[in-house]
Amino acid sequence: MRTYAEAGRHWRATIADAQAGDRRALDELVAGWLPLVYNIVGRALNGHADVDDVVQETMLRAVDNLGSLRDPDSFRSWLVAIAMRQIRDRARRRTPQRLDESVPPGEAADFAELTVLRLQLEGQRREVAEAARWLDDEDRQLLSLWWLEVAGELTRRELAAAVGISRQHAAVRVQRVKERLEVSRGIVRALDGACPDLRELTTRWNGRPDSVWRKRLARHIRGCGYCDDTRESVVPAERLLVGIALVPVPAGFTISLALGGKTAAAATGTASAGWSAKVLTVLSKPVVAVTAGATLAAGGAYVVVQTPDDPPARAAVVPTAASTPATAPSAPGPAASRSASPSPSPSPSASERRAARYGSVVDAVDSAPDPDTPPAALPERPASGVTSSGGAHATMNHRGDGVTLSGQGYVLVRWQISPQYRSGGLVMPSWTGLKGKLFHVASGGGRRMDDPVSATDTTATGMGSTATGYIVLPFGTQQMWQNEYFYLAGSVTLTVNERGADYGLNVFPTTWDAAEKDVTSGPGQGAGRYGLVRDTGEDDTPVPQFVTRETPADPATVPRASRV
């Protein structure tokens, strides 16, 4: 099943067809993106009765203004920004009303409960979902985006853009929300406990979470030996939410695509028919199109037709579908982590490499060479120096972090994989906006990332262990080494697309001498193995697997089988 993180790759043609007035394309667009909007709005408003209206208004505005969207690659961030504007507009329009104390709290619409039930969450995942009830409106709005960022559906850049702040400010605000969420998780745990003092304290509580009672209960927990005694290790929320599924749109959920209540006749009768009129004319045709669990009927009514008996979507287990195909192992051991392919193919022979032209891809999963095998000679290319927008040593740890490299010379990319913080499916970094040439010249660092790293734990490699979980490569991806060397003649931007698993990149402009010294350091010199030279000195050296001369809105959508 396609993920929203891959949307830029799959939806471009659909968006273009919808802009041209294709009703079936518009149907597919609405069907594909309604769940994302529903999850953002539902979690931001915690299932308030206004959710349906805000979701509908968001989709109406998106459909009505689709013709003004110039870059299909930016559709997701554009749609999310519309949803957040509608959420904020709803908050401004809403007049303060006294709570109806006669309504039992259990009968109120509650997205947290819907999340738990529909995704069948248990344990600490359930705790995180229920803790969202205790956040203030503004925090819940940000949580609705951060939740999807951690789940692999949004990038940090899109989160910041949707809120209208810089990525640096977004990082600060996300950290504050995470802190309040952890406090709220403590409240959920305490309320599930049997503390007699807490029972007495809550006798006056009406059962509705709010900021006043959050502070009271948090104050009690901090001073209570019973409530503050956590016998189970608390897993950070971001690890619990990795790869978690979207909450399915409820059956019977209806959206009328009448574009603000206009009829097709009224819209098409205007002096300048325009894009909206064209779409409305198509929508008014008496045709019913059925797509995955949804129907777009005559007159533009979109109805979810999933029946209540359909099995609920379960929380995804890492590795996520966003980064690992269904054929990849779900719980790989060390052997599986050495290759996502069940039948690794050897590296191309020298004759095959010489026959290939520049622009071929490192898409053959190679076997690790013998540790004691010295590498081939590393050709020395002309080098006048490379400059980096991140300086002499750029450290990139989050989705969307990137550096632009320019000049002529060598670049070292050092992998820092941290499965102890978050295991799962890896999404490879991408090279975009390439001007000139880029070669993958050598691999070093004394080890491949699937080499053993512990004398006591035989399951532990640089890709994880049975205790921490494993980092899993996308199917067919070349296994990386600790240090990967590249040669650049021109300019390119390297972007971290981390989401399913926790990894960072250190990027250094370097020299041929440093690369040659690295790859020729072998077991006798304190390394685990010799390096591997890939450069032949000609224009037949493979380029990275994720490279393009384009600059997409989301670098995570660069195809694996890149051609330049």
C-alpha positions in Angstrom: 0.0 0.0 0.0 1.4 3.4 -0.9 2.4 5.7 1.9 1.8 9.4 2.1 5.6 9.9 2.4 5.9 8.5 -1.1 3.2 10.7 -2.5 5.4 13.0 -4.5 6.4 10.1 -6.6 3.0 8.6 -7.1 0.5 11.5 -7.1 2.0 13.9 -9.6 0.1 12.5 -12.6 -3.1 12.2 -10.6 -2.9 15.8 -9.5 -2.2 17.0 -13.1 -5.2 15.0 -14.3 -7.4 16.4 -11.6 -6.3 19.9 -12.5 -7.3 19.2 -16.1 -10.8 18.3 -14.9 -10.6 14.5 -14.7 -13.3 13.5 -12.2 -11.8 10.0 -11.6 -8.5 11.6 -10.8 -10.1 14.0 -8.4 -11.9 11.1 -6.8 -8.6 9.3 -6.3 -7.0 12.4 -4.9 -9.8 12.9 -2.4 -9.8 9.2 -1.5 -6.1 9.1 -1.0 -5.6 12.2 1.1 -8.8 12.3 3.2 -7.4 9.9 5.8 -4.3 12.2 6.4 -6.5 15.3 6.8 -9.0 13.4 9.0 -6.1 12.3 11.3 -4.7 15.9 11.6 -8.0 17.5 12.3 -9.3 14.7 14.5 -6.3 14.7 16.7 -6.0 18.5 16.8 -9.6 18.8 17.9 -9.7 15.5 19.8 -12.7 14.3 18.0 -14.9 17.4 18.7 -18.2 17.6 16.8 -16.6 20.2 14.5 -14.1 17.7 13.1 -16.4 16.7 10.2 -17.0 20.4 9.3 -13.3 21.3 9.4 -12.3 18.2 7.4 -14.9 19.0 4.8 -13.9 22.7 4.6 -10.3 21.7 4.2 -11.1 19.3 1.3 -13.4 21.8 -0.3 -10.8 24.5 -0.2 -8.1 22.1 -1.6 -10.4 21.1 -4.5 -11.5 24.6 -5.2 -7.9 25.9 -5.3 -6.2 22.9 -6.9 -5.9 24.8 -10.1 -3.6 27.3 -8.4 -1.1 24.7 -7.3 1.9 25.1 -9.5 4.1 22.3 -8.1 2.5 18.9 -7.6 5.4 17.8 -5.4 4.3 20.4 -2.8 0.7 19.1 -2.7 1.1 17.4 0.7 2.6 20.4 2.5 0.0 22.6 0.8 -2.9 20.4 1.9 -1.6 20.2 5.5 -1.2 24.0 5.7 -4.8 24.4 4.5 -5.9 22.0 7.3 -4.0 23.9 10.0 -5.5 27.2 8.8 -9.0 25.7 9.0 -8.3 24.4 12.5 -7.0 27.8 13.7 -9.9 29.6 12.0 -12.3 27.3 13.8 -10.7 28.2 17.1 -11.0 31.9 16.4 -14.6 31.6 15.4 -15.6 29.5 18.4 -17.3 31.4 21.2 -16.6 30.4 24.8 -19.4 28.2 26.0 -20.0 26.8 29.5 -19.6 23.1 29.5 -22.8 21.1 29.7 -22.3 19.2 32.9 -25.2 17.0 32.2 -23.4 15.2 29.3 -21.5 12.2 30.6 -17.8 12.5 29.6 -17.8 9.1 28.0 -20.4 10.2 25.5 -18.4 13.0 24.1 -16.6 12.5 20.8 -13.0 11.5 21.6 -10.3 10.9 19.0 -8.0 9.4 21.6 -10.5 6.6 22.3 -11.1 6.2 18.5 -7.3 5.9 18.0 -7.1 3.2 20.7 -10.0 1.2 19.4 -9.4 1.4 15.7 -5.7 0.8 15.9 -6.1 -1.7 18.8 -3.4 0.0 20.8 -2.2 -1.5 24.0 0.3 -0.8 26.8 2.3 2.4 26.4 1.0 3.1 22.9 -2.5 3.3 24.4 -1.1 5.5 27.1 0.3 8.0 24.6 -3.0 8.2 22.7 -5.0 8.8 25.9 -2.4 11.4 27.2 -3.3 13.6 24.2 -6.6 14.4 25.9 -4.7 16.4 28.6 -3.0 18.8 26.2 -4.2 22.3 25.6 -5.7 23.1 22.2 -2.5 24.7 20.8 -0.4 21.8 22.0 -2.8 19.3 20.5 -2.6 21.1 17.1 1.2 20.7 17.1 0.9 17.1 18.4 -1.4 16.2 15.5 1.5 17.1 13.1 4.4 15.7 15.2 2.5 12.4 15.6 2.4 12.1 11.8 6.1 13.2 11.5 7.2 10.4 13.8 4.9 8.0 12.1 6.6 8.8 8.8 3.8 10.7 7.1 5.2 14.3 7.3 8.6 15.9 7.3 9.9 18.4 9.9 10.0 21.0 7.1 6.2 20.4 6.4 5.4 20.6 10.1 7.1 23.9 10.5 5.5 25.3 7.3 2.1 24.2 8.4 2.5 26.0 11.8 4.1 29.0 10.1 7.3 29.0 12.1 11.0 28.2 11.4 12.3 24.7 11.8 14.5 25.9 14.7 11.4 27.3 16.5 9.5 24.2 15.6 12.1 22.1 17.3 11.7 24.1 20.5 7.9 23.9 20.4 7.9 20.2 19.7 10.2 19.6 22.6 7.8 21.5 24.9 4.9 19.5 23.7 6.8 16.2 24.2 7.5 17.3 27.8 3.8 18.1 28.5 2.9 14.8 26.8 5.2 12.9 29.2 3.5 14.6 32.1 0.2 13.6 30.8 1.3 10.0 30.3 2.2 10.0 34.0 -1.4 11.2 34.8 -2.9 8.4 32.6 -0.7 5.8 34.5 -1.6 7.2 37.9 -5.4 7.2 37.1 -5.1 3.6 36.2 -3.5 2.9 39.6 -4.9 2.4 43.0 -3.5 5.3 45.0 -6.0 6.1 47.8 -4.9 9.7 48.0 -5.4 10.2 44.3 -8.9 8.7 44.5 -9.8 11.2 47.2 -8.3 14.1 45.2 -10.4 13.2 42.1 -13.7 12.9 43.9 -14.4 16.5 42.8 -13.2 16.0 39.3 -15.9 15.7 36.6 -13.8 13.3 34.4 -13.0 15.9 31.7 -9.3 16.5 31.2 -8.3 20.1 31.3 -5.2 22.2 32.1 -6.3 23.0 35.7 -6.6 19.3 36.6 -3.5 18.4 34.7 -1.5 20.7 37.0 -3.2 19.4 40.1 -2.7 15.8 39.3 0.9 16.4 38.1 1.6 18.1 41.4 0.2 15.2 43.3 2.2 12.6 41.3 5.5 14.5 41.8 5.0 14.3 45.6 3.4 10.8 45.8 5.7 7.8 46.3 2.9 5.5 45.1 2.0 7.3 41.8 5.6 8.2 41.0 6.9 4.7 41.4 7.2 3.5 37.8 8.1 -0.2 37.8 7.9 -0.4 34.0 10.6 1.4 32.0 8.9 4.2 30.1 9.6 4.2 26.4 9.8 7.6 24.7 6.7 8.5 22.8 8.6 8.9 19.5 9.7 5.3 19.6 6.2 4.1 20.3 4.7 6.0 17.4 7.2 4.9 14.7 5.3 3.5 11.8 1.9 3.7 13.5 -1.0 3.5 11.2 -3.5 6.3 10.4 -6.8 6.1 12.1 -9.3 4.9 9.4 -12.0 7.4 8.4 -15.3 6.2 9.9 -17.8 4.5 7.7 -20.5 6.8 6.5 -18.2 9.9 6.6 -19.5 12.1 3.8 -18.0 15.1 2.0 -20.0 17.1 -0.5 -17.7 18.5 -3.2 -20.1 21.2 -4.1 -17.3 23.8 -3.6 -18.8 26.1 -1.1 -22.4 25.2 -1.9 -22.3 26.3 -5.6 -24.2 24.2 -8.0 -22.6 23.1 -11.2 -24.9 25.3 -13.2 -24.2 28.3 -11.2 -20.4 27.8 -11.4 -20.3 27.1 -15.1 -22.6 30.0 -15.8 -20.0 32.6 -14.7 -18.3 34.8 -17.2 -15.0 33.0 -16.8 -15.7 29.4 -16.2 -12.3 28.7 -14.8 -10.9 25.5 -13.2 -13.6 25.1 -10.5 -16.4 25.3 -13.1 -14.6 22.7 -15.2 -14.4 20.3 -12.2 -18.0 21.0 -11.1 -19.2 20.2 -14.6 -17.4 16.9 -14.5 -18.7 16.2 -11.0 -22.3 16.8 -12.0 -22.2 14.0 -14.5 -24.3 11.0 -13.3 -21.4 8.6 -12.8 -20.4 6.7 -9.7 -16.7 5.9 -9.3 -15.6 3.5 -6.6 -12.0 3.6 -5.2 -10.4 2.0 -2.2 -13.1 2.1 0.3 -14.8 5.2 -1.0 -17.4 6.4 -3.5 -17.6 9.7 -5.4 -21.3 9.8 -6.4 -23.2 12.1 -8.8 -23.3 15.6 -7.5 -19.9 15.3 -5.9 -20.7 13.5 -2.6 -17.8 11.6 -1.3 -18.8 8.8 1.1 -16.6 6.3 2.9 -18.2 2.9 2.4 -16.1 0.8 4.7 -18.5 -1.3 6.7 -18.4 -1.6 10.5 -17.5 -5.3 10.2 -14.3 -4.5 8.3 -11.3 -5.4 10.4 -9.8 -2.4 12.0 -6.3 -1.2 10.9 -3.7 -2.4 13.3 -0.8 -0.3 14.5 2.1 -0.9 12.2 5.1 -2.8 13.5 8.4 -1.4 12.5 10.0 -1.5 10.0 7.4 0.9 8.5 5.7 0.4 5.2 7.0 3.9 4.3 10.5 2.7 4.1 10.5 -1.1 3.8 8.6 -3.2 1.2 6.2 -5.9 2.4 8.7 -8.5 1.2 11.4 -7.3 3.6 11.8 -9.1 6.9 9.8 -7.6 9.8 12.1 -8.7 12.5 15.5 -9.4 11.0 18.4 -10.9 12.8 22.0 -10.1 11.9 21.9 -12.2 8.8 18.8 -10.4 7.5 20.4 -7.0 8.2 23.3 -7.9 6.0 21.0 -7.7 3.0 17.4 -6.8 2.6 17.4 -9.1 -0.5 17.0 -12.8 0.2 19.5 -13.6 -2.6 22.2 -11.0 -2.6 23.9 -10.5 -6.0 27.6 -9.9 -6.2 29.1 -6.5 -7.0 29.4 -5.8 -10.8 32.6 -7.1 -12.3 35.2 -4.8 -13.6 34.2 -5.5 -17.2 30.5 -4.8 -16.4 31.4 -1.6 -14.6 33.5 -0.4 -17.6 30.6 -1.1 -19.9 28.3 1.0 -17.8 28.0 4.7 -18.3 28.0 7.4 -15.7 24.5 7.5 -14.2 24.2 3.8 -13.5 23.1 3.1 -10.0 24.5 1.1 -7.0 21.4 -1.1 -6.9 23.1 -4.5 -6.7 23.3 -5.8 -3.1 26.9 -6.9 -2.7 28.4 -9.4 -0.4 31.0 -8.2 2.1 34.5 -8.9 0.9 36.9 -10.9 3.1 38.1 -8.7 5.9 41.8 -9.4 5.0 41.4 -8.5 1.3 43.2 -5.2 0.6 41.3 -2.8 -1.7 42.1 -2.0 -5.3 44.0 1.2 -6.0 42.0 4.4 -5.5 42.3 6.6 -8.6 43.1 10.2 -7.8 40.8 12.8 -9.4 41.5 16.5 -9.8 40.6 18.4 -6.6 40.5 22.1 -6.1 38.4 21.8 -2.9 34.8 21.4 -1.8 32.8 23.9 0.3 29.9 22.9 2.5 27.0 25.0 3.6 27.3 23.2 6.9 30.9 24.0 7.4 33.9 21.7 7.8 31.9 19.3 9.9 28.2 19.2 9.3 26.1 17.0 11.7 22.6 16.1 10.5 20.3 14.2 12.8 16.7 15.0 11.8 14.5 14.7 8.8 14.9 17.5 6.4 18.4 18.4 7.6 20.7 19.0 4.6 23.9 20.5 3.3 24.8 21.9 -0.1 28.2 20.9 -1.4 30.0 22.8 -4.1 33.3 22.5 -5.8 35.7 19.8 -7.1 37.0 17.2 -4.7 36.2 14.5 -2.2 33.4 14.3 0.4 33.1 11.9 3.4 29.7 10.9 4.6 29.9 9.1 8.0 26.9 7.1 9.2 25.7 7.3 12.8 23.0 4.7 13.2 21.2 4.5 16.6 18.8 1.5 16.8 18.9 1.7 20.6 16.8 4.8 20.3 14.6 3.8 17.3 14.9 0.7 15.1 12.8 0.2 12.0 12.9 0.7 8.3 15.6 3.0 6.9 14.9 5.7 4.4 18.1 6.5 2.6 19.4 10.1 2.3 19.1 11.7 -1.1 21.3 13.8 -3.4 19.2 16.5 -5.2 19.7 19.5 -7.4 22.8 17.9 -8.9 24.8 20.2 -11.2 27.8 18.5 -12.6 28.9 15.0 -11.7 28.9 12.9 -8.5 30.7 9.6 -8.0 30.7 7.0 -5.2 34.3 6.3 -5.0 35.1 4.2 -1.9 33.7 2.7 1.3 35.7 2.7 4.5 35.7 3.3 8.2 37.0 -0.1 9.1 33.7 -1.9 8.9 30.4 -2.3 7.1 27.4 -1.4 9.1 26.3 -5.1 9.3 29.6 -6.2 10.8 29.6 -7.6 14.4 30.3 -4.9 17.0 30.2 -6.8 20.3 32.3 -9.5 21.8 29.6 -10.5 24.2 26.4 -10.1 22.1 26.7 -12.3 19.0 23.5 -10.7 17.5 24.8 -7.1 17.7 25.9 -5.4 14.5 26.1 -1.7 13.5 22.5 -2.2 12.3 21.2 -3.2 15.8 20.7 -6.3 17.9 17.9 -8.6 19.2 17.8 -6.4 22.4 17.4 -3.0 20.6 15.8 -4.0 17.3 17.3 -3.7 13.8 17.7 -1.0 11.2 16.3 -2.5 8.0 17.4 -1.3 4.5 14.9 -0.8 1.7 14.7 -3.8 -0.6 17.7 -3.9 -3.0 19.6 -1.1 -1.3 23.4 -1.3 -1.2 24.7 -1.9 2.4 26.5 1.2 3.6 29.8 1.2 5.4 30.7 3.4 8.4 32.5 5.9 6.0 31.3 6.5 2.4 33.4 8.6 0.1 32.1 10.5 -2.9 33.7 12.7 -5.5 31.9 15.9 -6.6 32.5 18.1 -9.6 29.8 20.7 -9.4 27.1 21.2 -6.7 24.6 19.0 -5.0 22.4 19.0 -1.8 22.5 16.0 0.6 19.4 15.6 2.7 18.6 13.3 5.6 15.3 11.5 5.2 15.3 9.8 8.6 11.9 8.7 9.8 11.4 5.0 10.3 14.7 4.5 12.0 17.1 6.8 13.9 20.2 7.8 12.0 22.4 10.8 11.5 25.1 11.8 9.0 28.3 13.6 9.5 29.5 15.3 6.3 33.1 16.4 5.8 34.8 17.9 2.8 37.9 15.7 2.6 40.9 14.8 0.4 42.1 11.9 -1.7 44.9 11.2 0.8 42.4 10.9 3.7 40.2 8.5 1.7 43.2 6.4 0.6 44.5 6.1 4.1 41.1 5.1 5.4 40.4 2.3 2.9 43.9 0.8 3.2 43.6 0.6 7.0 42.8 -3.1 7.7 42.6 -5.6 10.5 46.3 -5.4 11.2 45.9 -1.7 11.9 43.0 -1.9 14.4 40.1 -1.9 11.9 37.6 -4.6 11.4 38.3 -4.9 7.7 39.9 -3.2 4.7 37.9 -0.7 2.8 36.4 -1.1 -0.7 37.3 0.9 -3.7 34.6 1.4 -6.3 36.1 4.1 -8.5 37.7 3.0 -11.8 39.0 6.5 -12.7 36.6 6.7 -15.6 33.1 8.1 -16.1 31.6 4.7 -15.3 31.6 4.9 -11.5 28.2 4.3 -10.0 26.4 7.2 -8.4 24.4 7.0 -5.2 21.0 5.2 -5.2 19.0 8.3 -4.5 20.1 11.1 -6.8 18.4 13.5 -9.1 19.1 16.7 -10.9 15.7 18.0 -9.8 14.9 19.7 -6.5 11.7 18.0 -5.3 9.6 19.6 -2.6 10.3 16.5 -0.5 13.7 14.9 -1.0 12.3 11.6 0.5 10.4 11.1 -2.7 13.5 10.7 -4.9 13.3 7.2 -6.6 15.8 4.6 -5.5 16.6 3.7 -9.1 18.0 7.1 -9.8 19.3 8.1 -13.2 21.3 11.3 -13.9 
